[in-house]
Amino acid sequence: MSTSSIYAAFGSKAGLFEEAVRTYAERYRVIHQDACAQPDFADTLDQLFRRSVEEFTQPDSGHPGCLVSSAAMTDSPDTIDTRAYLDDLYASNQRLLLKRIEQAQDDGQVPKRTDPATLAASLQTLWHGLSAQSNQGLGRNDLLRLADFVVSVLPGGRASTTS
């Protein structure tokens, strides 16, 4: 694609990058939505982390790790709109998790003593950690082992039987 074609379609190289990040990031929104739609909270946790790890480590991606976390770490005036979008995406995913945790408490799947806001923030922090580890080159099997461990120790979670 020529430079003039990029500018015609996206306004700039930064515009192309932003569109790529948005397209890629929407896959994580869908993963969060699908996971939170699971009736069993342990399945929510398992699906959230396992599907995310699978996405972080797509074998055909040519980019090690998660483009979204790479973009979030980019510090440039050209990426301010991308950062704002990602901040909104992360907040939206966290609100979705918070609502799901509250429902799991109502259903008796998460102990009442668990603070839903703290658990939701912790899940997002763990998600970001797995993403960052994938960017550092940690492989799929190692990331899945970490995800399984996380699920096994969280309130309402259980150890996965697959690896």
DRENKOL-658912 format. One record per atom (N, C-alpha, C): x, y, z; atom name; residue in one letter. Coordinates in pm, whole numbers. Atoms other than C-alpha are relative to their C-alpha. Layout:
BEGIN
X | Y | Z | CA | a;
...
//
This chain:
BEGIN
85 | -116 | 0 | N | m;
0 | 0 | 0 | CA | m;
91 | 123 | 0 | C | m;
-83 | -119 | 10 | N | s;
149 | 332 | -99 | CA | s;
-36 | 99 | 112 | C | s;
22 | -102 | -102 | N | t;
184 | 623 | 142 | CA | t;
-122 | 84 | -34 | C | t;
116 | -81 | 38 | N | s;
-70 | 824 | -57 | CA | s;
-130 | -75 | 21 | C | s;
120 | 80 | -24 | N | s;
-320 | 537 | -32 | CA | s;
-33 | -5 | 149 | C | s;
22 | 1 | -146 | N | i;
-270 | 520 | 346 | CA | i;
-61 | 132 | 44 | C | i;
52 | -131 | -39 | N | y;
-328 | 893 | 381 | CA | y;
-141 | 21 | -52 | C | y;
135 | -14 | 55 | N | a;
-634 | 878 | 155 | CA | a;
-102 | -81 | 81 | C | a;
93 | 87 | -71 | N | a;
-790 | 592 | 349 | CA | a;
-10 | 32 | 149 | C | a;
-2 | -13 | -146 | N | f;
-684 | 674 | 707 | CA | f;
45 | 136 | 50 | C | f;
-43 | -133 | -39 | N | g;
-557 | 1031 | 707 | CA | g;
148 | 8 | 37 | C | g;
-140 | 3 | -40 | N | s;
-213 | 926 | 836 | CA | s;
38 | -143 | 35 | C | s;
-45 | 131 | -48 | N | k;
-1 | 631 | 940 | CA | k;
-55 | -25 | 140 | C | k;
57 | 14 | -135 | N | a;
-120 | 697 | 1295 | CA | a;
-147 | -39 | -8 | C | a;
140 | 37 | 18 | N | g;
-479 | 673 | 1169 | CA | g;
-16 | -147 | -36 | C | g;
0 | 143 | 35 | N | l;
-405 | 334 | 1016 | CA | l;
27 | -84 | 124 | C | l;
-33 | 72 | -122 | N | f;
-246 | 220 | 1341 | CA | f;
-119 | -2 | 96 | C | f;
115 | -8 | -89 | N | e;
-545 | 342 | 1542 | CA | e;
-111 | -93 | -45 | C | e;
104 | 88 | 52 | N | e;
-788 | 157 | 1316 | CA | e;
36 | -146 | 22 | C | e;
-44 | 138 | -24 | N | a;
-581 | -161 | 1343 | CA | a;
-19 | -37 | 148 | C | a;
15 | 27 | -144 | N | v;
-578 | -135 | 1723 | CA | v;
-148 | -15 | 36 | C | v;
144 | 9 | -29 | N | r;
-953 | -71 | 1736 | CA | r;
-58 | -133 | -48 | C | r;
50 | 125 | 56 | N | t;
-1026 | -368 | 1512 | CA | t;
46 | -118 | 85 | C | t;
-58 | 106 | -82 | N | y;
-796 | -592 | 1714 | CA | y;
-63 | -1 | 139 | C | y;
51 | -11 | -137 | N | a;
-926 | -465 | 2050 | CA | a;
-144 | -49 | 12 | C | a;
139 | 45 | -5 | N | e;
-1287 | -542 | 1963 | CA | e;
-9 | -150 | 22 | C | e;
-2 | 144 | -24 | N | r;
-1191 | -909 | 1969 | CA | r;
0 | -27 | 151 | C | r;
-4 | 19 | -145 | N | y;
-1118 | -869 | 2342 | CA | y;
-132 | 40 | 65 | C | y;
133 | -35 | -52 | N | r;
-1450 | -696 | 2402 | CA | r;
-93 | -120 | -14 | C | r;
85 | 117 | 25 | N | v;
-1622 | -999 | 2247 | CA | v;
37 | -113 | 96 | C | v;
-41 | 104 | -95 | N | i;
-1415 | -1236 | 2462 | CA | i;
-59 | 29 | 138 | C | i;
57 | -37 | -130 | N | h;
-1522 | -1046 | 2776 | CA | h;
-152 | -21 | 0 | C | h;
145 | 16 | 7 | N | q;
-1887 | -1041 | 2664 | CA | q;
-40 | -146 | 2 | C | q;
33 | 143 | 5 | N | d;
-1894 | -1411 | 2580 | CA | d;
28 | -67 | 134 | C | d;
-34 | 60 | -129 | N | a;
-1718 | -1503 | 2904 | CA | a;
-104 | 38 | 106 | C | a;
95 | -46 | -101 | N | c;
-1955 | -1294 | 3114 | CA | c;
-142 | -53 | -22 | C | c;
131 | 58 | 29 | N | a;
-2254 | -1459 | 2946 | CA | a;
-12 | -144 | 50 | C | a;
3 | 138 | -50 | N | q;
-2158 | -1798 | 3093 | CA | q;
-80 | -7 | 129 | C | q;
80 | 8 | -122 | N | p;
-2404 | -1914 | 3359 | CA | p;
80 | -35 | 124 | C | p;
-84 | 37 | -113 | N | d;
-2130 | -2059 | 3580 | CA | d;
120 | 96 | 5 | C | d;
-106 | -99 | -11 | N | f;
-1882 | -1802 | 3712 | CA | f;
138 | -61 | -23 | C | f;
-128 | 65 | 26 | N | a;
-1595 | -2052 | 3705 | CA | a;
24 | -10 | -150 | C | a;
-13 | 3 | 146 | N | d;
-1664 | -2091 | 3333 | CA | d;
31 | 140 | -55 | C | d;
-31 | -138 | 39 | N | t;
-1659 | -1711 | 3302 | CA | t;
150 | 25 | 11 | C | t;
-142 | -21 | -22 | N | l;
-1311 | -1699 | 3451 | CA | l;
85 | -82 | -97 | C | l;
-76 | 89 | 87 | N | d;
-1184 | -1996 | 3255 | CA | d;
-2 | 51 | -144 | C | d;
12 | -46 | 139 | N | q;
-1315 | -1865 | 2924 | CA | q;
69 | 134 | -21 | C | q;
-63 | -131 | 13 | N | l;
-1196 | -1509 | 2985 | CA | l;
151 | -13 | -18 | C | l;
-146 | 10 | 4 | N | f;
-837 | -1607 | 3051 | CA | f;
49 | -91 | -112 | C | f;
-47 | 93 | 103 | N | r;
-803 | -1904 | 2817 | CA | r;
-18 | 57 | -140 | C | r;
21 | -56 | 135 | N | r;
-959 | -1735 | 2514 | CA | r;
91 | 120 | -23 | C | r;
-90 | -115 | 15 | N | s;
-754 | -1422 | 2579 | CA | s;
142 | -48 | -30 | C | s;
-134 | 54 | 25 | N | v;
-432 | -1624 | 2597 | CA | v;
8 | -54 | -142 | C | v;
0 | 52 | 138 | N | e;
-526 | -1800 | 2274 | CA | e;
9 | 114 | -99 | C | e;
-6 | -117 | 90 | N | e;
-580 | -1461 | 2113 | CA | e;
136 | 68 | 6 | C | e;
-132 | -62 | -14 | N | f;
-254 | -1321 | 2253 | CA | f;
106 | -76 | -80 | C | f;
-105 | 87 | 55 | N | t;
-64 | -1613 | 2103 | CA | t;
-40 | -63 | -132 | C | t;
37 | 51 | 132 | N | q;
-218 | -1656 | 1758 | CA | q;
127 | -35 | -77 | C | q;
-124 | 40 | 66 | N | p;
44 | -1854 | 1566 | CA | p;
27 | 74 | -131 | C | p;
-21 | -66 | 128 | N | d;
-11 | -1664 | 1242 | CA | d;
14 | 151 | 11 | C | d;
5 | -145 | -17 | N | s;
8 | -1316 | 1391 | CA | s;
129 | 70 | -38 | C | s;
-125 | -66 | 33 | N | g;
375 | -1244 | 1328 | CA | g;
41 | 106 | 101 | C | g;
-31 | -96 | -105 | N | h;
361 | -1009 | 1627 | CA | h;
-5 | -76 | 132 | C | h;
5 | 71 | -128 | N | p;
462 | -1162 | 1959 | CA | p;
-83 | 79 | 100 | C | p;
77 | -63 | -106 | N | g;
200 | -1084 | 2218 | CA | g;
-120 | 75 | -50 | C | g;
126 | -70 | 18 | N | c;
-92 | -851 | 2232 | CA | c;
22 | 140 | -57 | C | c;
-12 | -132 | 62 | N | l;
-114 | -553 | 1996 | CA | l;
-63 | 107 | 89 | C | l;
69 | -98 | -83 | N | v;
-353 | -382 | 2236 | CA | v;
89 | 48 | 114 | C | v;
-86 | -45 | -110 | N | s;
-114 | -382 | 2530 | CA | s;
124 | 71 | -54 | C | s;
-112 | -71 | 62 | N | s;
169 | -280 | 2296 | CA | s;
-41 | 143 | -32 | C | s;
49 | -134 | 34 | N | a;
-40 | 15 | 2175 | CA | a;
-20 | 85 | 123 | C | a;
23 | -75 | -124 | N | a;
-130 | 113 | 2530 | CA | a;
130 | 52 | 59 | C | a;
-129 | -42 | -53 | N | m;
239 | 137 | 2615 | CA | m;
69 | 102 | -89 | C | m;
-59 | -97 | 91 | N | t;
313 | 358 | 2316 | CA | t;
-29 | 140 | 51 | C | t;
16 | -135 | -53 | N | d;
369 | 715 | 2428 | CA | d;
33 | 100 | -110 | C | d;
-20 | -92 | 112 | N | s;
319 | 952 | 2137 | CA | s;
-124 | 87 | -15 | C | s;
117 | -86 | 23 | N | p;
95 | 1249 | 2060 | CA | p;
-94 | -58 | -106 | C | p;
83 | 59 | 105 | N | d;
-27 | 1054 | 1756 | CA | d;
-90 | -111 | 51 | C | d;
76 | 113 | -51 | N | t;
-168 | 779 | 1978 | CA | t;
-97 | 38 | 111 | C | t;
89 | -41 | -109 | N | i;
-374 | 986 | 2221 | CA | i;
-142 | -52 | -21 | C | i;
134 | 53 | 25 | N | d;
-702 | 887 | 2053 | CA | d;
-4 | -150 | 23 | C | d;
-7 | 144 | -24 | N | t;
-593 | 523 | 2063 | CA | t;
-1 | -29 | 149 | C | t;
-2 | 21 | -145 | N | r;
-514 | 548 | 2433 | CA | r;
-137 | 27 | 62 | C | r;
134 | -30 | -53 | N | a;
-851 | 711 | 2505 | CA | a;
-97 | -113 | -32 | C | a;
86 | 112 | 39 | N | y;
-1026 | 435 | 2312 | CA | y;
28 | -122 | 88 | C | y;
-36 | 117 | -81 | N | l;
-834 | 165 | 2500 | CA | l;
-41 | 19 | 145 | C | l;
46 | -27 | -137 | N | d;
-906 | 332 | 2835 | CA | d;
-149 | -27 | 13 | C | d;
144 | 23 | 0 | N | d;
-1276 | 326 | 2748 | CA | d;
-31 | -149 | -11 | C | d;
20 | 144 | 16 | N | l;
-1254 | -37 | 2634 | CA | l;
27 | -73 | 131 | C | l;
-34 | 67 | -125 | N | y;
-1080 | -146 | 2955 | CA | y;
-104 | 30 | 108 | C | y;
102 | -36 | -99 | N | a;
-1332 | 44 | 3169 | CA | a;
-130 | -73 | -28 | C | a;
121 | 71 | 39 | N | s;
-1620 | -110 | 2976 | CA | s;
10 | -148 | 38 | C | s;
-19 | 141 | -36 | N | n;
-1476 | -460 | 3021 | CA | n;
-4 | -19 | 151 | C | n;
1 | 11 | -146 | N | q;
-1424 | -397 | 3392 | CA | q;
-142 | 15 | 55 | C | q;
141 | -14 | -44 | N | r;
-1785 | -277 | 3434 | CA | r;
-78 | -128 | -28 | C | r;
65 | 126 | 35 | N | l;
-1902 | -592 | 3256 | CA | l;
37 | -108 | 101 | C | l;
-44 | 97 | -100 | N | l;
-1694 | -806 | 3492 | CA | l;
-63 | 28 | 136 | C | l;
60 | -37 | -129 | N | l;
-1823 | -615 | 3795 | CA | l;
-145 | -48 | 6 | C | l;
141 | 43 | 5 | N | k;
-2183 | -680 | 3692 | CA | k;
-9 | -153 | 9 | C | k;
2 | 147 | -2 | N | r;
-2104 | -1050 | 3634 | CA | r;
36 | -52 | 138 | C | r;
-39 | 42 | -136 | N | i;
-1935 | -1081 | 3975 | CA | i;
-116 | 21 | 96 | C | i;
116 | -26 | -86 | N | e;
-2233 | -921 | 4147 | CA | e;
-109 | -105 | -22 | C | e;
97 | 105 | 30 | N | q;
-2461 | -1169 | 3969 | CA | q;
45 | -133 | 60 | C | q;
-54 | 125 | -56 | N | a;
-2232 | -1457 | 4074 | CA | a;
-17 | -2 | 152 | C | a;
24 | -6 | -144 | N | q;
-2259 | -1338 | 4435 | CA | q;
-147 | -30 | 30 | C | q;
144 | 24 | -19 | N | d;
-2639 | -1331 | 4408 | CA | d;
-35 | -147 | -21 | C | d;
25 | 142 | 31 | N | d;
-2626 | -1685 | 4264 | CA | d;
74 | -94 | 94 | C | d;
-74 | 83 | -94 | N | g;
-2401 | -1808 | 4546 | CA | g;
128 | -61 | -58 | C | g;
-121 | 54 | 63 | N | q;
-2105 | -1871 | 4312 | CA | q;
127 | 71 | 45 | C | q;
-112 | -77 | -54 | N | v;
-1881 | -1607 | 4469 | CA | v;
-37 | 37 | 143 | C | v;
31 | -31 | -140 | N | p;
-1857 | -1558 | 4846 | CA | p;
-45 | 146 | 19 | C | p;
52 | -134 | -28 | N | k;
-2049 | -1259 | 4981 | CA | k;
108 | 92 | 55 | C | k;
-106 | -82 | -59 | N | r;
-1735 | -1141 | 5162 | CA | r;
92 | 60 | -106 | C | r;
-84 | -49 | 108 | N | t;
-1568 | -1079 | 4823 | CA | t;
-49 | 138 | -44 | C | t;
34 | -133 | 50 | N | d;
-1560 | -714 | 4720 | CA | d;
-2 | -6 | -153 | C | d;
9 | 12 | 146 | N | p;
-1688 | -717 | 4358 | CA | p;
90 | 96 | -77 | C | p;
-83 | -98 | 71 | N | a;
-1504 | -398 | 4257 | CA | a;
147 | -40 | 5 | C | a;
-139 | 42 | -13 | N | t;
-1173 | -530 | 4390 | CA | t;
27 | -122 | -86 | C | t;
-17 | 120 | 82 | N | l;
-1221 | -866 | 4219 | CA | l;
1 | 37 | -149 | C | l;
3 | -42 | 142 | N | a;
-1313 | -699 | 3887 | CA | a;
131 | 68 | -38 | C | a;
-128 | -67 | 28 | N | a;
-1005 | -475 | 3906 | CA | a;
114 | -102 | -2 | C | a;
-103 | 104 | -3 | N | s;
-792 | -778 | 3996 | CA | s;
-2 | -85 | -127 | C | s;
10 | 78 | 124 | N | l;
-923 | -974 | 3698 | CA | l;
59 | 77 | -117 | C | l;
-56 | -82 | 108 | N | q;
-837 | -686 | 3466 | CA | q;
152 | 10 | 13 | C | q;
-144 | -7 | -22 | N | t;
-493 | -656 | 3623 | CA | t;
67 | -132 | -42 | C | t;
-53 | 130 | 40 | N | l;
-433 | -1029 | 3576 | CA | l;
-4 | -15 | -152 | C | l;
12 | 5 | 146 | N | w;
-557 | -1004 | 3216 | CA | w;
113 | 80 | -65 | C | w;
-109 | -83 | 53 | N | h;
-312 | -719 | 3149 | CA | h;
136 | -66 | 23 | C | h;
-125 | 69 | -28 | N | g;
-34 | -920 | 3313 | CA | g;
27 | -113 | -98 | C | g;
-17 | 106 | 99 | N | l;
-94 | -1216 | 3085 | CA | l;
33 | 59 | -137 | C | l;
-27 | -69 | 127 | N | s;
-100 | -978 | 2790 | CA | s;
145 | 46 | -6 | C | s;
-138 | -49 | -4 | N | a;
229 | -820 | 2896 | CA | a;
100 | -116 | -9 | C | a;
-89 | 116 | 7 | N | q;
387 | -1162 | 2948 | CA | q;
6 | -56 | -142 | C | q;
-3 | 47 | 139 | N | s;
284 | -1261 | 2596 | CA | s;
88 | 92 | -84 | C | s;
-87 | -94 | 72 | N | n;
455 | -945 | 2469 | CA | n;
148 | -25 | 30 | C | n;
-138 | 31 | -37 | N | q;
768 | -1057 | 2652 | CA | q;
45 | -135 | -58 | C | q;
-37 | 125 | 69 | N | g;
759 | -1382 | 2454 | CA | g;
-36 | -127 | 73 | C | g;
42 | 121 | -70 | N | l;
609 | -1621 | 2710 | CA | l;
-98 | -76 | -90 | C | l;
78 | 81 | 92 | N | g;
454 | -1906 | 2512 | CA | g;
-140 | -33 | 48 | C | g;
139 | 33 | -28 | N | r;
95 | -2021 | 2495 | CA | r;
-14 | -98 | 116 | C | r;
16 | 100 | -106 | N | n;
140 | -2328 | 2717 | CA | n;
32 | 58 | 137 | C | n;
-34 | -62 | -128 | N | d;
311 | -2128 | 2991 | CA | d;
-108 | 100 | 43 | C | d;
107 | -96 | -32 | N | l;
45 | -1856 | 2972 | CA | l;
-127 | -73 | 43 | C | l;
119 | 77 | -39 | N | l;
-232 | -2116 | 2989 | CA | l;
18 | -60 | 139 | C | l;
-25 | 49 | -136 | N | r;
-69 | -2269 | 3298 | CA | r;
-23 | 111 | 102 | C | r;
24 | -113 | -89 | N | l;
-68 | -1924 | 3458 | CA | l;
-150 | 30 | 11 | C | l;
144 | -25 | 0 | N | a;
-432 | -1871 | 3356 | CA | a;
-73 | -104 | 84 | C | a;
63 | 107 | -79 | N | d;
-532 | -2208 | 3503 | CA | d;
25 | 21 | 149 | C | d;
-30 | -25 | -141 | N | f;
-355 | -2123 | 3828 | CA | f;
-86 | 115 | 53 | C | f;
79 | -116 | -41 | N | v;
-527 | -1786 | 3846 | CA | v;
-145 | -42 | 25 | C | v;
139 | 43 | -13 | N | v;
-867 | -1945 | 3790 | CA | v;
-17 | -88 | 124 | C | v;
13 | 92 | -114 | N | s;
-796 | -2206 | 4060 | CA | s;
2 | 71 | 135 | C | s;
-12 | -67 | -131 | N | v;
-725 | -1949 | 4332 | CA | v;
-97 | 116 | 18 | C | v;
93 | -113 | -11 | N | l;
-984 | -1682 | 4258 | CA | l;
-132 | -43 | 64 | C | l;
134 | 33 | -54 | N | p;
-1314 | -1665 | 4447 | CA | p;
-94 | -36 | -113 | C | p;
93 | 44 | 102 | N | g;
-1563 | -1863 | 4243 | CA | g;
66 | -76 | -112 | C | g;
-71 | 70 | 108 | N | g;
-1294 | -2021 | 4025 | CA | g;
23 | -145 | 32 | C | g;
-38 | 140 | -19 | N | r;
-1174 | -2375 | 3980 | CA | r;
116 | -28 | -93 | C | r;
-113 | 39 | 85 | N | a;
-867 | -2541 | 3836 | CA | a;
-54 | -62 | -129 | C | a;
39 | 59 | 128 | N | s;
-902 | -2622 | 3468 | CA | s;
59 | -140 | -10 | C | s;
-50 | 136 | 15 | N | t;
-863 | -2986 | 3374 | CA | t;
75 | -17 | -130 | C | t;
-75 | 9 | 126 | N | t;
-705 | -2908 | 3036 | CA | t;
122 | 89 | 9 | C | t;
-119 | -87 | 2 | N | s;
-366 | -2759 | 2957 | CA | s;
46 | 31 | -137 | C | s;
//
